Amino acid sequence: MSAPTWMLDRANHDDIPQLVTLLELLFAIEQDFSADPERQRAGLQGVIDSPLGHIAVARDAAGKAIAMCSAQLVMSTAEGRPSAWIEDVVVDPAHQSCGVGRAVLQAALDWAASHGASRAQLLADLDNAPALAFYQHLGWQATRLGARRLALTPLKA
């Protein structure tokens, strides 16, 4: 097996424009979300700035972000410890099927475990068969929990 042509790193503010582009790829195939570059910039900045968040990024030899995965810690009352929400697992199509998706996901999981997380969970579009197969191949288990969402209006200060 040849050495990877990419390297893993923690995302920083300079990566945000490239990460927005990766998220556009992801949101183009998801039914519940759509690309909005300003919102994605704000969200990425929030995760990067948070001590409870981490974005693992893979960069090609030129330093361009080619894959990403975010993790955010929440307190689990079921576990009595933090758990990690995994989001934004996306790989540039030119770099798929070479292990980079697995690597950024594992880097995010390693960060979460190093910060006390005892469990990780993620949401995947039920129509995204390749993603579902990817997670199943990596040992992720389906649950009996169904996701629901509700839009909230922020309170004015």
One Martini backbone bead per residue (centre of mass of N, CA, C, O) as a GRO file, in nm:
protein
  157
    1MET     BB    1   0.096   0.036   0.023
    2SER     BB    2   0.066   0.357  -0.021
    3ALA     BB    3   0.116   0.662   0.057
    4PRO     BB    4  -0.033   0.925   0.135
    5THR     BB    5  -0.135   1.247  -0.033
    6TRP     BB    6  -0.203   1.329   0.268
    7MET     BB    7  -0.295   1.538   0.554
    8LEU     BB    8  -0.349   1.584   0.886
    9ASP     BB    9  -0.565   1.825   1.062
   10ARG     BB   10  -0.653   2.125   1.205
   11ALA     BB   11  -0.868   2.351   1.170
   12ASN     BB   12  -0.883   2.687   1.042
   13HIS     BB   13  -0.961   2.996   0.934
   14ASP     BB   14  -0.818   2.958   0.651
   15ASP     BB   15  -1.018   2.707   0.569
   16ILE     BB   16  -1.311   2.805   0.529
   17PRO     BB   17  -1.350   2.834   0.220
   18GLN     BB   18  -1.295   2.527   0.163
   19LEU     BB   19  -1.516   2.415   0.356
   20VAL     BB   20  -1.755   2.540   0.212
   21THR     BB   21  -1.715   2.378  -0.046
   22LEU     BB   22  -1.756   2.102   0.083
   23LEU     BB   23  -2.045   2.161   0.192
   24GLU     BB   24  -2.175   2.195  -0.085
   25LEU     BB   25  -2.148   1.897  -0.158
   26LEU     BB   26  -2.315   1.784   0.075
   27PHE     BB   27  -2.584   1.962   0.042
   28ALA     BB   28  -2.649   1.848  -0.251
   29ILE     BB   29  -2.733   1.545  -0.109
   30GLU     BB   30  -2.918   1.676   0.095
   31GLN     BB   31  -3.254   1.725   0.212
   32ASP     BB   32  -3.232   1.909   0.495
   33PHE     BB   33  -3.013   2.079   0.339
   34SER     BB   34  -2.849   2.392   0.246
   35ALA     BB   35  -2.666   2.608   0.091
   36ASP     BB   36  -2.494   2.875   0.297
   37PRO     BB   37  -2.212   3.037   0.318
   38GLU     BB   38  -2.260   3.223   0.566
   39ARG     BB   39  -2.351   3.002   0.761
   40GLN     BB   40  -2.104   2.820   0.730
   41ARG     BB   41  -1.897   3.021   0.828
   42ALA     BB   42  -2.017   3.058   1.110
   43GLY     BB   43  -2.010   2.761   1.196
   44LEU     BB   44  -1.708   2.708   1.160
   45GLN     BB   45  -1.611   2.926   1.351
   46GLY     BB   46  -1.753   2.814   1.603
   47VAL     BB   47  -1.602   2.545   1.612
   48ILE     BB   48  -1.310   2.649   1.610
   49ASP     BB   49  -1.358   2.838   1.879
   50SER     BB   50  -1.438   2.589   2.034
   51PRO     BB   51  -1.364   2.372   2.302
   52LEU     BB   52  -1.614   2.168   2.189
   53GLY     BB   53  -1.454   2.175   1.907
   54HIS     BB   54  -1.386   1.997   1.586
   55ILE     BB   55  -1.178   1.998   1.282
   56ALA     BB   56  -1.107   1.769   1.053
   57VAL     BB   57  -0.834   1.772   0.811
   58ALA     BB   58  -0.750   1.726   0.472
   59ARG     BB   59  -0.446   1.760   0.285
   60ASP     BB   60  -0.282   1.826   0.028
   61ALA     BB   61   0.026   1.900  -0.101
   62ALA     BB   62  -0.085   2.214  -0.136
   63GLY     BB   63  -0.306   2.253   0.124
   64LYS     BB   64  -0.575   2.149   0.042
   65ALA     BB   65  -0.892   2.089   0.120
   66ILE     BB   66  -1.044   1.740   0.088
   67ALA     BB   67  -1.140   1.699   0.394
   68MET     BB   68  -1.402   1.643   0.653
   69CYS     BB   69  -1.468   1.665   1.023
   70SER     BB   70  -1.700   1.706   1.283
   71ALA     BB   71  -1.687   1.786   1.642
   72GLN     BB   72  -1.915   1.776   1.930
   73LEU     BB   73  -1.974   1.842   2.261
   74VAL     BB   74  -2.189   1.665   2.488
   75MET     BB   75  -2.398   1.597   2.746
   76SER     BB   76  -2.466   1.277   2.882
   77THR     BB   77  -2.711   1.138   3.075
   78ALA     BB   78  -2.671   0.836   3.006
   79GLU     BB   79  -2.342   0.844   3.063
   80GLY     BB   80  -2.215   1.089   3.238
   81ARG     BB   81  -2.087   1.205   2.972
   82PRO     BB   82  -1.949   1.278   2.705
   83SER     BB   83  -2.046   1.341   2.370
   84ALA     BB   84  -2.042   1.302   2.010
   85TRP     BB   85  -2.097   1.508   1.739
   86ILE     BB   86  -2.120   1.414   1.405
   87GLU     BB   87  -2.012   1.605   1.118
   88ASP     BB   88  -1.922   1.676   0.798
   89VAL     BB   89  -1.873   1.427   0.610
   90VAL     BB   90  -1.627   1.508   0.357
   91VAL     BB   91  -1.526   1.437   0.011
   92ASP     BB   92  -1.360   1.487  -0.246
   93PRO     BB   93  -1.415   1.315  -0.533
   94ALA     BB   94  -1.099   1.292  -0.617
   95HIS     BB   95  -1.054   1.142  -0.301
   96GLN     BB   96  -1.203   0.894  -0.314
   97SER     BB   97  -1.120   0.573  -0.208
   98CYS     BB   98  -0.835   0.636   0.001
   99GLY     BB   99  -0.909   0.690   0.331
  100VAL     BB  100  -0.982   0.991   0.412
  101GLY     BB  101  -1.255   0.963   0.552
  102ARG     BB  102  -1.165   0.776   0.777
  103ALA     BB  103  -0.943   0.967   0.889
  104VAL     BB  104  -1.119   1.214   0.973
  105LEU     BB  105  -1.308   1.058   1.154
  106GLN     BB  106  -1.092   0.943   1.347
  107ALA     BB  107  -0.979   1.215   1.439
  108ALA     BB  108  -1.243   1.310   1.572
  109LEU     BB  109  -1.270   1.069   1.767
  110ASP     BB  110  -1.002   1.108   1.912
  111TRP     BB  111  -1.064   1.383   2.023
  112ALA     BB  112  -1.315   1.306   2.184
  113ALA     BB  113  -1.180   1.092   2.365
  114SER     BB  114  -0.962   1.300   2.480
  115HIS     BB  115  -1.243   1.461   2.601
  116GLY     BB  116  -1.435   1.208   2.733
  117ALA     BB  117  -1.576   1.051   2.527
  118SER     BB  118  -1.808   0.754   2.508
  119ARG     BB  119  -1.961   0.869   2.249
  120ALA     BB  120  -2.107   0.851   1.916
  121GLN     BB  121  -2.293   1.058   1.679
  122LEU     BB  122  -2.504   1.048   1.378
  123LEU     BB  123  -2.616   1.180   1.070
  124ALA     BB  124  -2.794   1.034   0.786
  125ASP     BB  125  -2.899   1.017   0.484
  126LEU     BB  126  -3.130   0.779   0.379
  127ASP     BB  127  -3.042   0.827   0.054
  128ASN     BB  128  -2.726   0.768   0.132
  129ALA     BB  129  -2.587   0.482   0.059
  130PRO     BB  130  -2.279   0.528   0.078
  131ALA     BB  131  -2.279   0.635   0.370
  132LEU     BB  132  -2.417   0.398   0.508
  133ALA     BB  133  -2.201   0.189   0.421
  134PHE     BB  134  -1.960   0.326   0.551
  135TYR     BB  135  -2.058   0.312   0.847
  136GLN     BB  136  -2.103   0.011   0.858
  137HIS     BB  137  -1.809  -0.072   0.789
  138LEU     BB  138  -1.709   0.093   1.064
  139GLY     BB  139  -1.945   0.002   1.297
  140TRP     BB  140  -2.195   0.147   1.283
  141GLN     BB  141  -2.502   0.183   1.454
  142ALA     BB  142  -2.814   0.148   1.453
  143THR     BB  143  -3.108   0.300   1.571
  144ARG     BB  144  -3.429   0.375   1.734
  145LEU     BB  145  -3.379   0.663   1.663
  146GLY     BB  146  -3.540   0.963   1.570
  147ALA     BB  147  -3.521   1.240   1.394
  148ARG     BB  148  -3.569   1.583   1.492
  149ARG     BB  149  -3.694   1.917   1.405
  150LEU     BB  150  -3.662   2.274   1.514
  151ALA     BB  151  -3.718   2.592   1.468
  152LEU     BB  152  -3.560   2.880   1.603
  153THR     BB  153  -3.592   3.184   1.772
  154PRO     BB  154  -3.400   3.411   1.873
  155LEU     BB  155  -3.331   3.584   2.138
  156LYS     BB  156  -3.339   3.897   2.253
  157ALA     BB  157  -3.115   4.106   2.440
   0.00000   0.00000   0.00000
